Structure formats: structure tokens, C-alpha cells
Amino acid sequence: MTITSPHLGSSKAWTDAQLLYALEEVVEKELNRHLKVAKDWMPHEYVPFSDGRNFPGVFEDGEAWAADQSKVTDIGKIALVVNLLTEDNLPSYHHEIASLFGRDGAWGTWVHRWTAEEGRHGIVMRDYLLTSRAVDPDKLEQFRMAHMAEGFESDNRHSMLHSVAYVAFQELATRVSHRNTGHQSGDPVCDRMLARIATDENLHMVFYRNLLGAAFELAPDLTMQAVRDVVVNFRMPGHGMPGFERAAAQMAIGEIYNMRIHHDDVIQPVLRFLKVMSIDGLGPEGAKAQEELGLYMGGLDSEASKFDEKLAARKARMVARGRS
């Protein structure tokens, strides 16, 4: 695919307001496509309520939580908490995207629909965690309060294009994290639940990825710069939650989300689908951003390879210890 910059593709030709207006028709098209393929589902149908029992409190027969009450693996518990706390900040996410994209027309309809669909994720995950007793309910609530009390401010709130680029990658990253968590949870019920959530996240990714492709057609130089900035500075939205760095390190070792997964399963698929590195006809700023993006991806792949080697060595040591 070759995209040649139109007259309005220069860096000074577009404001956020102009791009919002120019992309409205694409948003409406993608919204209609999304509504046709998205399937409604009921969170309560994925929760094993018959396994639940009272916790201490107002119930005299309440049973205190204990770590051995759930079949979920240790890494599954860590990832489930991170994923749920990320979903819990939905009010802040809604505020951010509604402020950027607006509440009217196709943009507004999409913002509200996206928020409603995302709301299911937090509902079903919390119900599952409490019913299955996978995590300490008191600590989970304390973490939720601390995380939400901090609020959330997007790294990309300064630019509509940066925000579209970010969510195109972030929705895919979330899908991958949920799916891998389910695979390694040790519980088929949890796996089915997270597979359902991951399906939603994939549809959200497709919406934003296609919108990002349309932005490349309209303003290739600006869009290339936005993609470069987002990829180089990418952070998951839950980075501010209590204990995130430690949890992220454990999830990396547990192969739920790490540099190799980030490179191979999140960044590269979007870049490849949009043929970002093959876009031609860019101005000086766009061409520079494209070159810097390529250099960064090469460095990320190299760092991921180093991580792969360390992880393989760690696995070998654990096998050796098991045999001794």
C-alpha cells in the first residue's frame, strides 16, 4: 500500500477539531459495523454463583477468606487483580475520551457504547473473584479505593490523534493480557470469562485501528508522529495502581505480558496491518518519525530477545532445582 500525502497532509493543516469533523463519517461507518458484529452477553452467566458463600461482616455465618480456597494459580490471581483494577478506572477513561472526542454525533454514540461494553468487564471479573474467593476481598477493595482515588490522566490527552493511536495499541494489549491470564489461571470458568472479555477488547481494537488507518489517509505526517510518540512512550493505563511495578514484573516472568509479547503480539500486528513502515510520500517530519519508529522497534526486538534468554535461563534453573 502506498499513501501519498494530500495537500492537507502537512503538519500545520489540521487541528483536532478539523480532524474530529473529517473523521466523523469513518466513525459512523465503524460504529455501524461494530454494532452488527458485537454480541450482547450477560455477565452473570459467566459467574459460578453456586460456589459462593458469605464473608464475615453482617452475616453471622460468614467464612473468612483464605488463600487456599481458590483453584486459581498464583500468577492468575496477580494478573486478575491488575486487570480488574485497570477496568475499575472506567469513569476516568470515559471522562478522558468524552472530553477529547465529544458527546454528540457518531463520536458521542461510540464513546457511550464503548463505556457500556467496558462496564461489563469490571462487573463480571469482580463477581468472579468474590464468588471464587480467588483474592482477599478486603485487600481488593483497599486497592480499588487507592487506585481510583488517584484518578487517571492520559499521557495523550493533549492530542486527538495521539489518543486514537494509543487506544488502537492499548485495546489489543488488554485483549492479550486477558487472554493469557485466562490460559494460565488454572480454572476453565475463569478462562471462558476472560475469553469473552478479550473478544470485546478485540472489537474495540479493530474500531480504533481502522480509525487510525483513516487518519493516515487524511494526515499522514501528523499521524505518523503520533504513532511514533505513542509506541516509544507506551504505558498501560493501570501503571499508577498500588504495586503495579512488582505485579508487572511477575506477569512478565509468568508470560502473561512482557516485552516479547508487547513487540510480537501488540505493536507489530497493528503496524503490519496498517503497513505503517511502507507509507510513502511523507514530509520531512513524517519521514523522520517513520525512521525513528523503525529504529525503536528494532531496539525493542533486541531487548525482547535479551529478556527471552533470561527467561529461558530461569526456566532451566527451576527445572534443574526440581531434579536435584
Phi, psi and chi 1 to 4 in degrees:
 res  aa     phi    psi   chi1   chi2   chi3   chi4
   1 MET       -  132.2  179.1 -179.7   73.3      -
   2 THR  -119.6  124.7  -61.0      -      -      -
   3 ILE  -113.3  123.0  -61.5  176.4      -      -
   4 THR  -101.9  130.5  -57.9      -      -      -
   5 SER   -62.9  125.9  -58.2      -      -      -
   6 PRO   -75.5  177.9   28.6  -33.9      -      -
   7 HIS   -57.4  -37.3  173.8   65.9      -      -
   8 LEU   -85.4   10.7  -69.1  177.2      -      -
   9 GLY   -83.7   -3.5      -      -      -      -
  10 SER   -70.2  162.6   66.8      -      -      -
  11 SER   -64.8  -26.3  -63.3      -      -      -
  12 LYS   -97.2    1.6  -62.2 -179.9 -179.5  178.9
  13 ALA   -85.3  -20.1      -      -      -      -
  14 TRP  -121.2  135.7  -67.2   97.5      -      -
  15 THR  -104.7  166.1   64.2      -      -      -
  16 ASP   -58.4  -41.7  -89.0    5.7      -      -
  17 ALA   -62.3  -41.2      -      -      -      -
  18 GLN   -66.4  -40.3  -70.8  170.7  -27.2      -
  19 LEU   -68.1  -40.3  -83.0  168.8      -      -
  20 LEU   -57.2  -44.4  -77.0  167.2      -      -
  21 TYR   -67.5  -44.4  179.3   78.7      -      -
  22 ALA   -66.0  -30.4      -      -      -      -
  23 LEU   -92.5   -1.8  -71.1  169.2      -      -
  24 GLU   -56.9  -41.8  177.7   91.5   20.0      -
  25 GLU   -65.2  -38.2 -175.1  175.8  -19.7      -
  26 VAL   -66.9  -41.0  179.4      -      -      -
  27 VAL   -60.5  -43.7  171.9      -      -      -
  28 GLU   -62.9  -42.4 -177.5  175.2    6.2      -
  29 LYS   -63.0  -46.1  174.5 -175.3  174.5 -176.5
  30 GLU   -69.0  -34.4  -70.6  -58.4  -45.8      -
  31 LEU   -63.5  -46.6  172.0   63.2      -      -
  32 ASN   -62.5  -40.8  -70.0  -26.1      -      -
  33 ARG   -63.0  -43.7  179.4 -162.4   55.6   75.3
  34 HIS   -60.8  -45.5  176.3   83.8      -      -
  35 LEU   -64.5  -27.7  -66.4  175.6      -      -
  36 LYS   -75.1  -34.7  -73.0 -179.7 -179.4  178.5
  37 VAL   -98.2  -23.1  -61.3      -      -      -
  38 ALA   -72.2  137.5      -      -      -      -
  39 LYS  -111.9  130.4  -65.0 -179.3  179.6  179.3
  40 ASP   -67.4  145.0  -81.8  -20.5      -      -
  41 TRP  -145.3  157.3   55.3  -79.9      -      -
  42 MET  -105.6  117.4  -57.3  -60.9  137.7      -
  43 PRO   -54.2  -38.5  -28.2   36.0      -      -
  44 HIS   -65.3  -20.1   57.3  -93.3      -      -
  45 GLU   -74.8  -11.5  -65.3  178.3   -8.0      -
  46 TYR  -105.6    3.6  -72.9   80.9      -      -
  47 VAL  -109.8  128.0  179.3      -      -      -
  48 PRO   -80.5   72.4   32.2  -35.8      -      -
  49 PHE   -60.6  -28.1  -73.5  106.4      -      -
  50 SER   -65.5  -17.2   61.7      -      -      -
  51 ASP   -84.6  -10.7  -67.0  -15.6      -      -
  52 GLY   -78.6  159.4      -      -      -      -
  53 ARG  -155.2  164.1   50.2 -157.6 -174.4  -85.1
  54 ASN   -66.7  146.7  -65.9  -23.3      -      -
  55 PHE   -96.3  160.6  -72.0  101.0      -      -
  56 PRO   -60.8  151.1  -21.5   33.0      -      -
  57 GLY   149.5 -118.7      -      -      -      -
  58 VAL   -75.3  -15.2  -61.8      -      -      -
  59 PHE   -95.2  121.1  -61.1  103.8      -      -
  60 GLU   -67.0  -25.8  -66.1 -178.6    0.1      -
  61 ASP   -92.6   14.8   62.3  -17.8      -      -
  62 GLY   -62.9  140.5      -      -      -      -
  63 GLU  -107.5  126.3  179.5 -177.4  -10.8      -
  64 ALA   -62.7  148.4      -      -      -      -
  65 TRP   -73.5  144.0  177.5   84.3      -      -
  66 ALA  -140.5  149.2      -      -      -      -
  67 ALA   -64.4  -23.9      -      -      -      -
  68 ASP   -91.8   11.3   61.5   -4.7      -      -
  69 GLN   -84.9   -7.2  -68.3  171.0  -19.0      -
  70 SER  -122.9  147.8  169.7      -      -      -
  71 LYS   -84.5   -6.6   65.8 -178.6   73.6  174.4
  72 VAL   -65.9  137.8  175.7      -      -      -
  73 THR   -66.7  162.0   61.3      -      -      -
  74 ASP   -60.7  -44.8  -71.1  -18.3      -      -
  75 ILE   -68.9  -31.9 -172.4   59.5      -      -
  76 GLY   -63.8  -40.8      -      -      -      -
  77 LYS   -63.8  -44.4  -66.9  173.7 -177.7  177.9
  78 ILE   -60.3  -48.7  -67.7  167.6      -      -
  79 ALA   -67.1  -37.6      -      -      -      -
  80 LEU   -61.8  -41.0  -81.1  163.1      -      -
  81 VAL   -65.4  -45.7  170.3      -      -      -
  82 VAL   -60.6  -45.7  169.5      -      -      -
  83 ASN   -65.6  -39.9  -68.8  -10.6      -      -
  84 LEU   -69.2  -44.9  174.4   56.2      -      -
  85 LEU   -61.9  -33.1  -68.0 -178.3      -      -
  86 THR   -63.6  -45.1  -60.6      -      -      -
  87 GLU   -65.3  -31.1  -59.9  -74.3   -3.5      -
  88 ASP   -61.3  -25.8  -84.7  -24.7      -      -
  89 ASN   -81.9   18.7 -110.9  -16.7      -      -
  90 LEU   -52.3  -41.8 -178.1   59.9      -      -
  91 PRO   -56.4  -39.9  -27.4   37.1      -      -
  92 SER   -68.7  -40.5  -69.5      -      -      -
  93 TYR   -62.7  -42.5  -53.8  149.4      -      -
  94 HIS   -60.3  -43.6  174.2   84.3      -      -
  95 HIS   -60.3  -42.5  174.3   75.7      -      -
  96 GLU   -63.6  -50.5  -69.8  -75.4  -40.7      -
  97 ILE   -75.3  -31.1   65.6  171.3      -      -
  98 ALA   -66.7  -36.3      -      -      -      -
  99 SER   -67.4  -35.7  -61.8      -      -      -
 100 LEU   -81.5  -45.4  -83.0  165.4      -      -
 101 PHE   -94.8  -17.4  -60.4  155.5      -      -
 102 GLY    91.2  168.8      -      -      -      -
 103 ARG  -114.0    7.9  -64.6  173.2  174.5   82.7
 104 ASP  -113.8  162.5  -59.0  -41.9      -      -
 105 GLY    62.3 -157.3      -      -      -      -
 106 ALA   -64.3  -36.9      -      -      -      -
 107 TRP   -58.4  -49.2  -79.2  104.2      -      -
 108 GLY   -64.5  -39.9      -      -      -      -
 109 THR   -61.2  -42.1  -57.7      -      -      -
 110 TRP   -64.6  -45.6  165.4 -106.5      -      -
 111 VAL   -55.9  -45.5  167.3      -      -      -
 112 HIS   -71.2  -39.5  -64.2  -51.0      -      -
 113 ARG   -63.6  -45.1  174.0   71.8 -171.0 -162.5
 114 TRP   -59.0  -44.3  174.3   85.9      -      -
 115 THR   -62.2  -42.5  -57.7      -      -      -
 116 ALA   -63.6  -41.6      -      -      -      -
 117 GLU   -68.2  -41.9  -68.7 -176.0    3.5      -
 118 GLU   -65.0  -30.7  -71.7  -74.3  -16.8      -
 119 GLY   -59.9  -31.7      -      -      -      -
 120 ARG   -61.8  -32.5  -71.0  173.2  172.3  152.5
 121 HIS   -65.1  -46.3  -56.2  167.6      -      -
 122 GLY   -65.3  -37.5      -      -      -      -
 123 ILE   -61.1  -53.3  -68.0  170.2      -      -
 124 VAL   -70.4  -35.9   71.8      -      -      -
 125 MET   -68.0  -41.7  -69.9  176.6   66.5      -
 126 ARG   -67.8  -43.3  174.7  165.6  -76.8   98.9
 127 ASP   -59.5  -40.9  -75.0  -10.5      -      -
 128 TYR   -64.7  -46.8  168.5   80.2      -      -
 129 LEU   -62.4  -40.4  -74.2  174.8      -      -
 130 LEU   -73.2  -40.8  -64.7  178.4      -      -
 131 THR   -68.2  -41.5  -58.6      -      -      -
 132 SER   -83.5   -8.3   67.0      -      -      -
 133 ARG    57.4   39.2  -66.8 -177.8  169.3 -119.1
 134 ALA   -73.1  -28.9      -      -      -      -
 135 VAL  -137.4  161.2  -61.4      -      -      -
 136 ASP   -64.3  115.8 -176.2  -24.9      -      -
 137 PRO   -66.0  -32.2   24.6  -34.2      -      -
 138 ASP   -67.1  -46.0  -68.7  -13.5      -      -
 139 LYS   -66.1  -37.5  -72.0 -174.8  177.9  179.1
 140 LEU   -59.9  -44.2 -178.2   64.1      -      -
 141 GLU   -68.9  -37.4  177.8   59.3   11.7      -
 142 GLN   -63.8  -41.8  -69.5  162.4    5.0      -
 143 PHE   -63.2  -42.0  -75.2  158.1      -      -
 144 ARG   -61.3  -45.5 -173.7 -168.1   70.3   84.0
 145 MET   -61.5  -45.8  -73.5  -67.5  -66.1      -
 146 ALA   -64.0  -42.7      -      -      -      -
 147 HIS   -66.9  -47.5 -174.5   38.2      -      -
 148 MET   -72.6  -29.0  -67.5 -166.8   68.9      -
 149 ALA   -66.2  -25.6      -      -      -      -
 150 GLU   -74.4  -23.6  -74.3  -67.8  -41.1      -
 151 GLY    75.4 -177.6      -      -      -      -
 152 PHE  -143.4  131.6  172.5   79.4      -      -
 153 GLU  -129.0  118.1 -175.3  171.8  -55.3      -
 154 SER   -65.0  141.6  170.4      -      -      -
 155 ASP   -66.5  -15.3  -65.2  -27.1      -      -
 156 ASN  -117.9   19.6  -57.4  -71.3      -      -
 157 ARG   -67.9  -14.2   65.7 -174.2  -49.6  178.7
 158 HIS   -76.1  -11.5   63.2  -73.0      -      -
 159 SER  -149.7  129.7  160.0      -      -      -
 160 MET   -63.6  -42.2 -172.2  -85.5  -74.1      -
 161 LEU   -64.5  -42.5  -89.1 -179.0      -      -
 162 HIS   -62.1  -37.9  -78.0   71.2      -      -
 163 SER   -67.5  -42.4  -64.2      -      -      -
 164 VAL   -63.1  -43.9  169.5      -      -      -
 165 ALA   -62.3  -42.5      -      -      -      -
 166 TYR   -62.4  -49.0  175.3   76.0      -      -
 167 VAL   -68.9  -25.7  -71.8      -      -      -
 168 ALA   -60.9  -41.1      -      -      -      -
 169 PHE   -81.2  -40.1  -65.9  106.7      -      -
 170 GLN   -66.8  -38.4 -176.6  -92.6  -39.3      -
 171 GLU   -64.0  -37.3  -68.1  -77.0    4.4      -
 172 LEU   -69.5  -40.0 -177.8   51.9      -      -
 173 ALA   -61.1  -40.3      -      -      -      -
 174 THR   -66.5  -41.9  -55.3      -      -      -
 175 ARG   -58.2  -47.0 -174.6 -158.1   86.3  178.5
 176 VAL   -63.1  -42.7  168.9      -      -      -
 177 SER   -63.4  -44.8 -179.6      -      -      -
 178 HIS   -62.8  -45.5  -78.1  -51.0      -      -
 179 ARG   -64.0  -44.4 -158.0   68.7 -166.9   95.1
 180 ASN   -67.8  -34.8  -71.7  -16.9      -      -
 181 THR   -61.3  -44.7  -60.3      -      -      -
 182 GLY   -60.1  -44.1      -      -      -      -
 183 HIS   -60.6  -34.5  -71.4  -32.4      -      -
 184 GLN  -104.5   11.9  -58.4 -157.1   38.9      -
 185 SER   -76.3  -25.7   66.7      -      -      -
 186 GLY    81.8    3.0      -      -      -      -
 187 ASP  -130.2  116.0 -178.6    6.3      -      -
 188 PRO   -58.2  -32.1  -22.9   33.5      -      -
 189 VAL   -64.4  -45.0  174.3      -      -      -
 190 CYS   -63.9  -40.6 -179.6      -      -      -
 191 ASP   -61.3  -43.8 -166.4   19.8      -      -
 192 ARG   -64.8  -41.3  -74.2 -165.9  -62.8  -89.6
 193 MET   -61.5  -48.3  172.7 -169.8   68.8      -
 194 LEU   -71.5  -28.0  -67.7  177.6      -      -
 195 ALA   -64.7  -37.9      -      -      -      -
 196 ARG   -65.5  -43.6  177.6   59.8  -99.0 -174.1
 197 ILE   -63.1  -43.2  -67.0  174.3      -      -
 198 ALA   -61.1  -33.9      -      -      -      -
 199 THR   -62.2  -42.7  -61.7      -      -      -
 200 ASP   -59.7  -47.9  -79.9    0.7      -      -
 201 GLU   -61.7  -35.1  -56.4  -69.4   12.3      -
 202 ASN   -66.5  -41.0 -167.5   63.4      -      -
 203 LEU   -64.9  -37.1  -70.1  177.3      -      -
 204 HIS   -65.6  -41.1  -62.4  163.1      -      -
 205 MET   -59.8  -44.9  178.1  -82.8  -67.2      -
 206 VAL   -60.0  -41.7  170.6      -      -      -
 207 PHE   -57.4  -53.0  177.6   95.4      -      -
 208 TYR   -71.6  -34.0  -73.0  117.6      -      -
 209 ARG   -64.0  -43.4 -175.9 -165.7   63.6 -168.8
 210 ASN   -66.8  -35.9  -67.9   -9.3      -      -
 211 LEU   -66.5  -38.7 -168.0   57.3      -      -
 212 LEU   -64.0  -38.6 -174.1   61.3      -      -
 213 GLY   -61.3  -40.7      -      -      -      -
 214 ALA   -66.1  -35.3      -      -      -      -
 215 ALA   -64.8  -36.5      -      -      -      -
 216 PHE   -62.0  -35.5  -92.3  117.0      -      -
 217 GLU   -67.8  -37.1  -65.4  -78.5   -4.3      -
 218 LEU   -82.6  -48.0  -74.8  171.9      -      -
 219 ALA  -137.5   71.6      -      -      -      -
 220 PRO   -60.0  -40.1   19.8  -31.3      -      -
 221 ASP   -65.6  -49.1  -72.6  -26.2      -      -
 222 LEU   -64.4  -40.1  -75.7  176.8      -      -
 223 THR   -67.3  -39.9  -54.3      -      -      -
 224 MET   -62.0  -41.5 -174.0   66.3   73.6      -
 225 GLN   -64.8  -38.7  -68.0  171.7   73.3      -
 226 ALA   -64.9  -43.7      -      -      -      -
 227 VAL   -63.4  -44.6  168.7      -      -      -
 228 ARG   -56.9  -48.5 -178.7 -126.9   10.6 -129.7
 229 ASP   -62.2  -42.8  -66.3  -15.5      -      -
 230 VAL   -67.8  -45.0  163.4      -      -      -
 231 VAL   -65.1  -44.8  169.5      -      -      -
 232 VAL   -66.1  -34.9  169.6      -      -      -
 233 ASN  -109.3   20.2  -60.2  -64.5      -      -
 234 PHE   -62.0  132.6 -174.3   86.9      -      -
 235 ARG  -136.9  142.3  -64.6 -166.3  -62.6  175.5
 236 MET   -68.5  149.9  -69.0  -66.7  -85.9      -
 237 PRO   -65.2  -17.8   21.5  -32.8      -      -
 238 GLY   -89.1   12.8      -      -      -      -
 239 HIS   -61.5  -20.6   60.6   80.0      -      -
 240 GLY   -92.7    2.1      -      -      -      -
 241 MET   -74.8  156.6   69.6  179.4   59.2      -
 242 PRO   -58.5  130.3  -23.0   33.3      -      -
 243 GLY    70.6   21.0      -      -      -      -
 244 PHE   -64.3  -41.6  178.1   78.3      -      -
 245 GLU   -61.1  -44.5  -70.0   77.9   10.6      -
 246 ARG   -65.5  -44.2  176.1  176.3  171.4   78.2
 247 ALA   -63.4  -41.0      -      -      -      -
 248 ALA   -63.8  -37.9      -      -      -      -
 249 ALA   -65.5  -40.7      -      -      -      -
 250 GLN   -68.0  -36.8  -68.9  170.0  -51.6      -
 251 MET   -68.4  -31.3  -70.3  168.0   67.6      -
 252 ALA   -67.5  -47.4      -      -      -      -
 253 ILE   -64.6  -36.6  -66.0  171.6      -      -
 254 GLY   -78.0    1.9      -      -      -      -
 255 GLU    61.2   35.3  -62.8 -177.8   87.7      -
 256 ILE   -92.3  -43.5  -73.7  176.8      -      -
 257 TYR  -156.1  118.3 -159.3   93.7      -      -
 258 ASN  -146.5 -174.2   54.7   40.6      -      -
 259 MET   -61.5  -39.4  -80.2 -169.6  -71.9      -
 260 ARG   -64.8  -45.2  173.5   52.7   63.0 -159.5
 261 ILE   -63.7  -42.9  -67.4  170.0      -      -
 262 HIS   -59.4  -43.9 -176.8   64.4      -      -
 263 HIS   -70.6  -51.4  177.2  -82.5      -      -
 264 ASP   -79.2  -36.9  -69.5   -0.1      -      -
 265 ASP  -107.0   -8.3  -60.2  -22.4      -      -
 266 VAL  -122.0  -62.4  176.5      -      -      -
 267 ILE   -72.5  -51.4  -56.3  -61.1      -      -
 268 GLN   -59.8  -43.4  -80.2  -73.6   27.1      -
 269 PRO   -58.9  -39.1  -27.5   36.8      -      -
 270 VAL   -70.2  -45.4  175.6      -      -      -
 271 LEU   -61.4  -40.5  -63.5 -178.6      -      -
 272 ARG   -68.7  -43.6 -170.2 -178.5  -55.2  115.5
 273 PHE   -61.5  -42.0 -178.0   88.6      -      -
 274 LEU   -85.7   -3.2  -63.6  175.9      -      -
 275 LYS    52.4   44.3  -60.8 -173.5  170.4  122.9
 276 VAL   -59.8  -39.7  171.5      -      -      -
 277 MET   -78.2   -4.6  -56.3  -48.1  -61.5      -
 278 SER  -106.2   -1.3  -58.0      -      -      -
 279 ILE   -64.4  130.6  -66.8  175.5      -      -
 280 ASP  -113.8  170.6 -161.3    3.1      -      -
 281 GLY    77.4   19.5      -      -      -      -
 282 LEU   -78.0  152.8  -64.3  165.7      -      -
 283 GLY   -77.4 -179.9      -      -      -      -
 284 PRO   -56.4  -43.2  -25.2   34.4      -      -
 285 GLU   -69.6  -40.0  -67.3  177.1  -16.9      -
 286 GLY   -67.0  -41.9      -      -      -      -
 287 ALA   -64.6  -39.2      -      -      -      -
 288 LYS   -63.4  -43.6  178.6 -177.2  176.9 -176.2
 289 ALA   -63.2  -40.3      -      -      -      -
 290 GLN   -63.3  -43.3 -172.9 -178.6   49.9      -
 291 GLU   -64.3  -43.7  179.6 -177.7    4.1      -
 292 GLU   -66.0  -35.0  -69.5  174.7  -13.8      -
 293 LEU   -63.8  -43.2  177.8   61.2      -      -
 294 GLY   -62.6  -42.7      -      -      -      -
 295 LEU   -63.7  -40.9  -69.7  172.2      -      -
 296 TYR   -64.4  -43.2  176.0   80.9      -      -
 297 MET   -63.7  -36.8  -70.5  -58.1  -65.7      -
 298 GLY   -63.2  -42.1      -      -      -      -
 299 GLY   -66.9  -38.1      -      -      -      -
 300 LEU   -64.9  -40.4 -179.9   60.9      -      -
 301 ASP   -63.0  -40.3 -174.2   37.7      -      -
 302 SER   -64.4  -44.2  177.6      -      -      -
 303 GLU   -64.9  -37.5  -70.9  -60.7  -48.4      -
 304 ALA   -64.6  -37.1      -      -      -      -
 305 SER   -64.7  -39.3  -65.1      -      -      -
 306 LYS   -63.6  -40.6  -66.8  177.7 -176.8  177.2
 307 PHE   -63.8  -41.9  175.0   83.4      -      -
 308 ASP   -57.3  -42.1  -68.7  -18.9      -      -
 309 GLU   -65.0  -42.9  -67.1  172.3    1.7      -
 310 LYS   -65.2  -39.3  -68.8  179.3  180.0  178.2
 311 LEU   -67.2  -40.6 -173.5   59.7      -      -
 312 ALA   -64.2  -40.4      -      -      -      -
 313 ALA   -65.3  -38.6      -      -      -      -
 314 ARG   -63.8  -43.4 -176.7  178.7 -173.8  -84.1
 315 LYS   -62.1  -41.4  -71.4  179.9  179.3  178.6
 316 ALA   -62.6  -40.8      -      -      -      -
 317 ARG   -63.8  -40.7  -71.3 -165.1  -59.3  -90.0
 318 MET   -66.5  -37.7  -67.6  178.2   67.7      -
 319 VAL   -65.0  -43.4  170.4      -      -      -
 320 ALA   -62.5  -40.4      -      -      -      -
 321 ARG   -66.0  -35.9  -71.5  171.6 -174.0  167.4
 322 GLY   -65.9  -29.5      -      -      -      -
 323 ARG   -84.2  -22.5  -69.6  172.7  179.1  171.6
 324 SER   -80.8      -   60.9      -      -      -
